[in-house]
Amino acid sequence: MHSSLSLLALAGAATAQIRGFNYGALYADNSARMQSDWEADFKAAQNLPGTTGFTSARLFTMIQGYSTGSDIIQALPAAAATNTSLLLGLWCSSGDAAFQLELAALGKAITQYGDQLKDQILGISIGSEDLYRVSPTGIENDSGPGVGPQQLVSYISQARKVLQGTAWADKTIGHVDTWTSYVNASNNPLIEALDWVGVDAYPYFQTVNENSIDNAESLFFDALSATQGAAMGKDVWVTETGWPVTGAKSGLATSGTQNAETYWKAVACKLLGKTNTFWYQLTDGSTSADPSFRVISPEGAPLYDLSCSGVNTTRPSASASALSSATKAAATATGSSSGSAAGSPKEQGQNAGLSSGSGSSSSGSSSSTSGSSSSGSSYQAAAGNSTASANSTYSAPSSTSSHAPSYTGGASAMVGSATTAMILAAGAAVAFL
């Protein structure tokens, strides 16, 4: 269905073994990342002591923080200036009008940077944890609006049309979500529409499991194996994972630099060079983020040893019993996932901000979540539970709570970066909002 160029590009990306960090449009103090900030962060990642450098970045939106329209996120000129490769992101859970702004920004980016960044665009993610947010667990955790698989398939089709005949026509398209979303067969139409699958996994939040740091490695690789088993043979990218250096206890998991280092060596050192990986995260730009997943201090120094020298890089075998029970539970649940987990870290300052611009009206942000965007009753329920009202004003992705774009007058939940997420564990819902 997709061009041979697209498939070749995907194969090339996999061969290159991408290594990068997640970056939201805002810092934890709600200030927008400007071009100089992006450049400083990209250079810091490229020169991390103990590593061979992280030269890639994952974005959650195409729109500059606090933009009132479709202004291109300033990460793009910064990437050009620092030779950083980008996994672009289009935010999907703020309604059709908001998604049209994302598409408009994508079109502008191609016009302005198409040839210049052609070799630095790794791919495009349509959405981030949208299926999780309309799952029973996401609704229970008040994680904000999401969309179902059919709406995401429509958005993917619209994005492909924007790319057609341009310098970025061969760029591959994927989606990012929690692993239990993928093992649920009701979401297969989405997987079929993708070139690659992006998975977010955080053992720290899997409180239904024995999730101490000693068991974190096996929990993560069980989740990765389950996703690979559901991916229909498509490449699986690790788009978010990490361990917090500060934050409250989560089940048996405790934060801290020692545990963050242990997780890095047990997981990152086994992924890097083998699997396309975007770690969460380089910096949150503030000492107030709670929990904080930052890898470097405000001064730019690593908070723990990031070297993999002497580390056993053999991956553990997936637990057959864990995968079987988790997959069965997810596959039989209503909605996009089982009620057995949470989404990504509640991290302030990533992609959704509470700005007050005069952006386009996102009328239908609730209605678009139901109806055409859904194929099951849980998606209908999600629409009714959505915090985005029909009168909300879209104001461009910034952040204080998830990767979500911001609103005024409506979506109180739309604030943060690996934020409205929380990760789907293999068993129960974990609310950490």
C-alpha positions as CSV (number, residue, x, y, z in Angstrom):
1,M,0.0,0.0,0.0
2,H,2.8,2.4,0.9
3,S,5.6,3.2,-1.4
4,S,8.8,1.1,-1.7
5,L,10.7,4.3,-0.8
6,S,8.8,4.5,2.5
7,L,9.6,0.9,3.3
8,L,13.2,1.5,2.5
9,A,13.3,4.5,4.6
10,L,11.9,2.5,7.5
11,A,14.4,-0.2,7.1
12,G,17.2,2.4,7.0
13,A,15.9,4.0,10.2
14,A,15.9,0.6,11.9
15,T,19.4,-0.1,10.7
16,A,20.7,3.2,12.0
17,Q,19.5,2.3,15.5
18,I,18.1,5.7,16.5
19,R,18.9,7.0,19.9
20,G,17.2,10.1,21.3
21,F,15.2,11.8,24.0
22,N,11.6,13.0,24.3
23,Y,11.1,16.8,24.2
24,G,7.9,18.7,24.9
25,A,7.1,22.1,23.6
26,L,7.2,23.5,27.1
27,Y,9.5,23.2,30.1
28,A,8.1,22.2,33.5
29,D,7.8,25.8,34.5
30,N,5.5,26.3,31.6
31,S,7.9,28.4,29.6
32,A,8.0,27.6,25.9
33,R,11.2,26.1,24.4
34,M,12.5,28.6,21.9
35,Q,15.0,27.9,19.2
36,S,18.0,28.7,21.4
37,D,16.6,26.4,24.1
38,W,16.1,23.6,21.6
39,E,19.7,24.1,20.3
40,A,21.1,24.0,23.8
41,D,19.2,20.8,24.7
42,F,20.1,19.1,21.4
43,K,23.8,19.9,21.9
44,A,23.7,18.7,25.5
45,A,22.2,15.4,24.3
46,Q,24.9,15.0,21.6
47,N,27.7,15.4,24.2
48,L,26.5,13.4,27.1
49,P,29.5,12.1,29.1
50,G,29.6,8.3,29.1
51,T,27.7,7.9,25.8
52,T,28.3,8.0,22.1
53,G,25.8,10.9,21.9
54,F,22.1,11.1,21.4
55,T,21.5,12.8,18.1
56,S,17.7,12.3,17.7
57,A,14.7,14.0,19.2
58,R,11.0,13.0,19.5
59,L,8.4,15.8,19.4
60,F,4.7,15.6,20.4
61,T,3.4,18.4,18.2
62,M,4.2,20.4,15.1
63,I,3.1,23.7,16.7
64,Q,5.2,26.1,18.7
65,G,4.3,26.5,22.4
66,Y,1.7,29.2,23.0
67,S,1.1,29.7,19.3
68,T,-2.4,30.8,18.6
69,G,-2.4,29.2,15.2
70,S,-0.2,26.8,13.2
71,D,3.3,28.4,13.8
72,I,6.0,25.8,13.2
73,I,7.6,24.5,16.4
74,Q,11.1,26.0,16.7
75,A,12.7,22.6,17.2
76,L,12.9,22.4,13.4
77,P,15.4,25.3,12.8
78,A,17.3,24.1,15.9
79,A,17.6,20.6,14.4
80,A,18.9,22.1,11.2
81,A,21.5,24.1,13.2
82,T,22.6,21.1,15.3
83,N,22.3,18.3,12.8
84,T,19.7,16.6,15.0
85,S,17.3,14.1,13.5
86,L,13.6,14.3,14.4
87,L,10.7,12.0,15.0
88,L,7.9,14.5,14.3
89,G,4.6,14.3,16.2
90,L,1.1,15.5,15.4
91,W,-1.2,15.8,18.5
92,C,-4.6,14.1,17.8
93,S,-6.7,14.3,20.9
94,S,-7.9,17.9,20.8
95,G,-10.5,17.6,18.1
96,D,-10.7,17.9,14.4
97,A,-10.1,21.7,14.2
98,A,-7.0,21.3,16.3
99,F,-5.7,18.5,14.1
100,Q,-6.1,20.6,11.1
101,L,-3.8,23.1,12.7
102,E,-1.2,20.3,13.1
103,L,-1.6,19.4,9.5
104,A,-1.2,23.1,8.5
105,A,2.0,23.3,10.5
106,L,3.3,20.1,8.9
107,G,2.6,21.6,5.5
108,K,4.4,24.8,6.4
109,A,7.3,22.9,7.7
110,I,7.6,21.0,4.4
111,T,7.5,24.2,2.5
112,Q,10.1,25.9,4.6
113,Y,12.4,23.1,5.6
114,G,11.5,20.3,3.2
115,D,14.8,20.0,1.3
116,Q,17.0,21.2,4.2
117,L,15.7,18.6,6.7
118,K,14.8,15.9,4.3
119,D,17.5,13.6,5.5
120,Q,16.9,14.4,9.2
121,I,13.2,13.5,9.4
122,L,13.1,10.0,10.9
123,G,9.3,9.6,10.6
124,I,6.1,11.1,11.8
125,S,4.0,9.9,14.8
126,I,0.3,10.5,14.4
127,G,-0.9,10.8,18.0
128,S,0.4,9.8,21.4
129,E,-1.4,7.5,23.8
130,D,-4.8,8.4,22.4
131,L,-6.0,4.9,22.7
132,Y,-5.0,4.7,26.3
133,R,-6.9,7.9,27.2
134,V,-10.2,6.5,25.8
135,S,-9.6,3.1,27.5
136,P,-11.5,2.3,30.7
137,T,-8.3,3.0,32.7
138,G,-7.6,6.3,31.0
139,I,-11.2,7.4,31.7
140,E,-11.0,6.3,35.3
141,N,-7.7,8.2,35.7
142,D,-9.3,11.3,34.1
143,S,-6.4,11.4,31.6
144,G,-8.1,13.8,29.2
145,P,-9.6,13.4,25.7
146,G,-8.4,10.6,23.4
147,V,-9.5,9.1,20.2
148,G,-10.3,5.6,18.9
149,P,-8.6,3.6,16.2
150,Q,-10.8,4.6,13.3
151,Q,-10.3,8.3,13.9
152,L,-6.5,7.7,14.1
153,V,-6.7,5.8,10.8
154,S,-8.5,8.8,9.2
155,Y,-5.8,11.2,10.6
156,I,-3.1,9.0,9.2
157,S,-4.7,9.1,5.8
158,Q,-4.9,12.9,6.0
159,A,-1.2,13.2,7.0
160,R,-0.2,11.0,4.1
161,K,-2.0,13.3,1.7
162,V,-0.1,16.3,3.0
163,L,3.2,14.4,2.4
164,Q,2.3,13.3,-1.2
165,G,4.5,14.8,-3.9
166,T,6.7,16.6,-1.4
167,A,10.3,16.3,-0.3
168,W,9.0,14.3,2.7
169,A,6.9,11.9,0.6
170,D,8.9,8.9,1.7
171,K,8.7,9.5,5.5
172,T,7.2,6.7,7.4
173,I,4.2,7.1,9.7
174,G,3.6,5.4,13.1
175,H,1.6,5.9,16.3
176,V,2.7,5.9,19.9
177,D,0.7,4.2,22.7
178,T,0.9,1.9,25.7
179,W,1.5,-1.7,24.9
180,T,-1.8,-3.0,26.2
181,S,-3.5,-0.9,23.5
182,Y,-1.7,-2.8,20.8
183,V,-2.4,-6.3,22.1
184,N,-6.1,-5.5,22.1
185,A,-7.5,-6.8,18.8
186,S,-10.0,-4.0,18.5
187,N,-7.1,-1.7,17.7
188,N,-5.8,-3.9,14.8
189,P,-7.2,-1.5,12.1
190,L,-4.8,1.1,13.4
191,I,-1.8,-1.2,13.4
192,E,-2.6,-2.2,9.8
193,A,-2.4,1.5,8.8
194,L,1.1,2.0,10.3
195,D,4.6,1.7,9.0
196,W,6.0,1.2,12.5
197,V,4.7,0.9,16.0
198,G,5.8,3.1,18.9
199,V,5.5,1.8,22.4
200,D,5.6,3.5,25.8
201,A,6.4,1.4,28.9
202,Y,7.1,2.5,32.5
203,P,7.6,-0.4,35.0
204,Y,7.8,2.3,37.7
205,F,4.0,2.8,37.4
206,Q,3.0,-0.9,37.1
207,T,1.9,-1.2,40.7
208,V,-0.3,-4.2,40.0
209,N,3.0,-6.1,39.5
210,E,6.0,-6.7,41.7
211,N,7.5,-3.5,40.3
212,S,10.6,-2.9,42.5
213,I,13.7,-1.9,40.6
214,D,14.9,-5.5,40.8
215,N,12.0,-6.6,38.6
216,A,11.8,-3.5,36.3
217,E,14.0,-5.0,33.6
218,S,11.8,-8.1,33.1
219,L,8.6,-6.0,33.2
220,F,9.9,-3.7,30.5
221,F,11.0,-6.4,28.2
222,D,7.8,-8.4,28.7
223,A,5.9,-5.3,27.5
224,L,8.2,-4.9,24.5
225,S,7.8,-8.5,23.6
226,A,4.0,-8.3,23.8
227,T,4.0,-5.3,21.6
228,Q,6.3,-7.0,19.0
229,G,3.9,-10.0,19.0
230,A,1.0,-7.8,18.2
231,A,2.7,-5.5,15.6
232,M,1.9,-7.6,12.6
233,G,5.6,-7.9,11.7
234,K,6.2,-4.2,11.7
235,D,9.2,-2.6,13.4
236,V,8.6,-1.6,17.0
237,W,10.2,1.6,18.3
238,V,10.6,2.3,22.0
239,T,9.2,5.8,22.1
240,E,9.1,6.4,25.9
241,T,10.6,4.7,29.0
242,G,12.6,5.9,31.9
243,W,12.9,5.9,35.7
244,P,12.4,9.0,37.9
245,V,15.2,10.5,40.0
246,T,12.6,12.1,42.3
247,G,9.0,11.4,43.1
248,A,6.7,9.5,45.3
249,K,6.8,5.7,45.8
250,S,4.8,3.9,43.2
251,G,3.8,0.4,44.4
252,L,7.2,-1.2,45.3
253,A,9.1,1.2,43.0
254,T,11.1,4.1,44.5
255,S,12.7,7.0,42.7
256,G,16.2,8.1,43.0
257,T,19.4,8.5,41.0
258,Q,20.7,5.0,42.0
259,N,17.5,3.3,40.8
260,A,17.5,5.5,37.7
261,E,21.0,4.3,36.9
262,T,20.1,0.7,37.6
263,Y,17.2,1.0,35.2
264,W,19.4,2.7,32.6
265,K,22.0,0.0,32.6
266,A,19.3,-2.8,32.7
267,V,17.2,-1.4,29.9
268,A,18.8,1.4,28.0
269,C,22.1,-0.4,27.6
270,K,20.2,-3.4,26.1
271,L,18.2,-1.2,23.7
272,L,20.7,1.3,22.4
273,G,22.4,0.2,19.2
274,K,19.7,-2.5,18.7
275,T,16.3,-0.8,18.9
276,N,15.2,2.7,17.9
277,T,14.8,4.3,21.3
278,F,13.7,7.7,22.7
279,W,14.3,7.9,26.4
280,Y,12.2,9.9,28.8
281,Q,13.8,12.4,29.2
282,L,16.9,14.7,29.0
283,T,15.6,17.5,31.1
284,D,12.3,18.9,32.4
285,G,13.7,22.4,32.7
286,S,12.7,22.9,36.3
287,T,13.4,21.5,39.8
288,S,9.6,21.5,40.5
289,A,8.6,18.5,38.2
290,D,7.2,15.7,40.2
291,P,8.1,13.0,39.4
292,S,11.2,14.1,37.6
293,F,12.6,11.8,34.9
294,R,15.4,14.1,34.0
295,V,18.8,12.7,33.1
296,I,20.8,15.8,33.5
297,S,21.0,18.5,36.2
298,P,20.0,22.1,35.5
299,E,23.7,22.8,35.0
300,G,23.8,20.1,32.3
301,A,25.7,17.4,34.1
302,P,24.5,13.7,34.1
303,L,22.7,12.8,37.3
304,Y,24.1,9.3,37.1
305,D,26.5,7.1,35.1
306,L,25.2,6.7,31.6
307,S,28.0,4.5,30.3
308,C,27.3,0.9,29.2
309,S,30.9,-0.3,29.5
310,G,31.1,-3.7,31.0
311,V,27.3,-4.1,31.2
312,N,25.7,-7.3,30.1
313,T,23.6,-6.3,27.0
314,T,21.8,-9.6,26.6
315,R,18.1,-9.2,26.9
316,P,16.1,-11.4,29.2
317,S,13.6,-13.9,27.8
318,A,10.0,-12.8,27.9
319,S,8.0,-14.3,30.6
320,A,5.5,-16.6,28.9
321,S,3.0,-16.6,31.8
322,A,3.1,-12.8,32.2
323,L,2.6,-12.2,28.4
324,S,-0.2,-14.8,28.2
325,S,-2.2,-13.4,31.1
326,A,-1.7,-9.8,30.2
327,T,-2.5,-10.3,26.6
328,K,-5.6,-12.2,27.4
329,A,-6.8,-9.5,29.8
330,A,-6.2,-6.8,27.3
331,A,-7.8,-8.6,24.4
332,T,-11.0,-9.3,26.2
333,A,-11.5,-5.9,27.7
334,T,-13.8,-3.3,26.2
335,G,-12.3,-0.3,24.6
336,S,-8.8,0.2,23.5
337,S,-7.1,-1.5,26.5
338,S,-7.8,-3.3,29.6
339,G,-8.2,-1.5,32.9
340,S,-4.9,-2.8,34.0
341,A,-2.6,0.1,34.0
342,A,-2.0,3.8,33.6
343,G,-0.4,6.0,31.0
344,S,3.0,7.9,30.9
345,P,4.6,9.9,33.6
346,K,2.8,12.8,35.1
347,E,5.4,15.3,34.0
348,Q,4.9,19.0,34.0
349,G,6.2,21.2,31.2
350,Q,6.2,19.1,28.1
351,N,3.6,19.7,25.5
352,A,0.3,21.1,26.8
353,G,0.1,24.5,28.3
354,L,-2.7,26.7,29.6
355,S,-2.3,29.5,27.2
356,S,-4.8,32.1,26.3
357,G,-4.4,32.8,22.6
358,S,-7.2,33.3,20.2
359,G,-6.7,30.1,18.2
360,S,-9.3,28.3,16.2
361,S,-12.3,26.9,17.8
362,S,-12.1,23.3,18.5
363,S,-15.8,22.7,18.2
364,G,-16.4,19.0,18.1
365,S,-13.5,17.9,20.2
366,S,-16.0,15.9,22.2
367,S,-18.2,14.8,19.3
368,S,-15.2,13.8,17.2
369,T,-14.2,11.4,19.9
370,S,-17.4,9.7,19.7
371,G,-19.0,8.5,16.5
372,S,-16.6,8.4,13.7
373,S,-13.6,8.2,16.0
374,S,-14.8,5.2,17.8
375,S,-15.7,1.6,17.2
376,G,-16.7,0.6,20.7
377,S,-18.7,1.7,23.7
378,S,-15.7,2.8,25.7
379,Y,-14.9,5.4,23.1
380,Q,-18.4,6.8,23.4
381,A,-17.9,6.9,27.1
382,A,-14.6,8.7,26.7
383,A,-16.3,11.4,24.7
384,G,-18.8,11.9,27.4
385,N,-16.0,12.1,29.9
386,S,-13.9,14.4,27.8
387,T,-12.8,17.6,29.6
388,A,-12.6,19.5,26.3
389,S,-15.9,21.3,25.8
390,A,-17.3,22.3,22.4
391,N,-16.5,25.9,23.3
392,S,-12.9,25.4,24.1
393,T,-10.3,27.4,22.3
394,Y,-7.3,25.6,20.9
395,S,-4.2,27.4,21.6
396,A,-1.3,25.2,20.5
397,P,0.6,22.5,22.2
398,S,2.7,23.6,25.1
399,S,2.5,21.7,28.4
400,T,2.0,21.2,32.1
401,S,0.6,17.8,32.2
402,S,0.7,15.6,29.1
403,H,1.8,15.9,25.6
404,A,-1.5,17.6,24.9
405,P,-2.0,20.9,23.1
406,S,-3.6,23.6,25.3
407,Y,-7.0,25.0,25.6
408,T,-8.6,28.0,27.2
409,G,-12.1,27.6,28.7
410,G,-12.2,23.8,28.3
411,A,-9.7,21.0,28.8
412,S,-8.4,21.2,32.3
413,A,-6.7,17.9,31.8
414,M,-4.7,19.0,28.8
415,V,-1.4,19.9,30.3
416,G,1.9,18.0,30.5
417,S,4.3,15.8,28.4
418,A,4.8,12.2,29.2
419,T,2.0,13.5,31.1
420,T,-1.6,12.7,30.5
421,A,-0.2,9.4,29.8
422,M,0.6,7.0,32.6
423,I,1.7,3.6,31.6
424,L,-0.5,0.6,31.0
425,A,0.8,-2.1,33.2
426,A,0.1,-5.8,32.9
427,G,-2.8,-5.7,35.3
428,A,-4.4,-2.8,37.2
429,A,-5.0,0.9,36.9
430,V,-2.5,3.2,38.5
431,A,-3.5,6.8,39.0
432,F,-0.8,9.2,39.7
433,L,-2.4,12.4,38.6
